């Protein structure tokens, strides 16, 4: 399964994102040949909960429609995107244009805020189940849930499988 022509933009918070959700998902994507770029609200090296530095390729405001998928990384820092107009517009635009939209941990709530979770099967960090359901989603409790082109993961333990699910969807779509 060669996916070398596919590109994914991973959106991370400027701080307090879950390192595993970024690194493990990225590893799974790159093993399949997917090109991965990183965006955040700051164009400088950022670090997650485990303080590993990551170089940011572009600002969230610079993301265009050239990617095949958009993936939001979770962790407490992801809350900065709950009301970030550009991030919410990206999620909605990618969804409406038939591209893959993915989120893990608390990040599926970003998709809820973007208005694209109603009637969708999804998972997230268990303590946010009620919030996800308030957006009209059907909580599955699975490690990873795929509902069409929306892919959600429940947390760090699901990160590699989350990346694989995105790669699988890139192959199918």
N, C-alpha and C positions, 0 to 999 in steps of 0.2 A: 504494500500500500504506500505509494509515493505521494507525498503531499507537499513537495518542494515549491509548488506554485502558490500555496496557501499562506495567508498572513493573518495573525491574530494580534490584537492590541489588548494587553492586560492593563487594567486600571488599578493602581494601588493608592492607598492613602499616603499623605506625606509623612505619617508616623503611625505607629501602633497597628499596622496590618499584620496578619499572620504569615510569618516567613514560610512555613511549610506549604501553605495554600498557594503561595507564589512559586517557590522553588520547585516543589514536587509536580505541580501542574505544568509548569514550563518545561521541566525535564521530560514529562510524558509527551508533550507536544513536539519538542525538538527531536526526540527519538524517532518520531514518525516523519521528520523532515519539514515540519511547519516552521515558518519564520515567525518569531515572536518579538514584538516591541513593547515597551513599557511607557505608560503615561501616568502623570500625577498632576497635582495642582501647583507643584514647584518643579522647575527644571534644574535640579541639583541632585546630588546623591541623597537618597533617603534611606531610612532604616526602619525595620519592623520591630516587633516585640523582642526578638533575639538579637537585635542590634547589628545585623548583617547589612552592609551597605549595598544598595542597588543603584546603578546609574539609570536615570530617567531619560528616555529618548525624546519625549515631547510632552508638552502641556496638554491637559484634557481639552483645552480650548482649541488646540491645533489638530485634533483628530478629524479626519475626513472619512469619506465613505469607501476608501480603497481597501479596507480590511474585509476579510471573509467572516470574521467573528470578533465579537467584543466580549471580554471576560472581566468581571469585577471581583477583586480579591477581598476577602473578609477580614475580620478582626475589628476591634473597637473603633479604630481609626476610620473605617469605611462609613461611619455615620456622617462624615463631612459631605458625602454625596447624596444624602437623603433630601437635601434641599438645593443641591447644586444644579442650577438650570441647564447648564451645558451637558452635564453627565446624564441627567434625566432625559434631555432631548436626544442624546446619542442612543440611549437604550431604546427609546420609542422609535426613532428613525431606523435603526438597525432592524428592529422587530418588524416594523411596517414594510421595510424593503425586502423582507424574506431572508435576512441574514441570521446567523447564529448569535444568540444573546445568552451569556452564561454568568452565573454568580454563585459564590460559595460562602458559607457561614452566615453572617448577618447581611451580606450583600444582596441576597434575594429581595430584601426589603427595599433596596434601591429600585429594583424592577417593579415592585409594588407601587412605590412613589411615582414611577414613570407611567403607571396606569396600564401595565401590560400583563398583569398576573390574574385577572379575573377569569375564573373557570379553568385555570391551568393547574395541572398536578405539579407539585414542587416540594422541595425539602429545604431546610435551613437549620441553623443551630437551634436545638430544641427549645431553649428558653424564649425564642422569638416566634414560636409556632402561632400563638394567638394573633400577633401582629400580622403575620403572613396571611392568615385566614381572614383577617379584617380587610385585606385587599382582594378578597374573593378567590384566593388560591385554595386548592385541596391539598392539605399537608399529607405527605406520604410517610415521613420518618425514615426514608431510605438513606443510604450513604450518598447516592447520586440518583437524581430523577431526571429523565428526559421526557419532555412533552413537546413533540414536534421539534422546533428549533430553539426552544428554551431549555437550558440545561442548568440544574441547580445541584449544589453539593451541601452537605450538612456541617462540614468543618474540617479541621486539619487531617483527621484520619482518612478522609475521603479525597484528599487533594490529588493524589496520583491518578486515582480512578476518574476523578473529575476531568483532569487533563486528557485522559484516554477517551472519555465520552465526547469531548469537544473534537478531538482528532477523528473519531468514528463519524461524527456528524459532518465534518468537513469532507470526508470521503464519500458519504452518502449524498450530500447536497452539493 
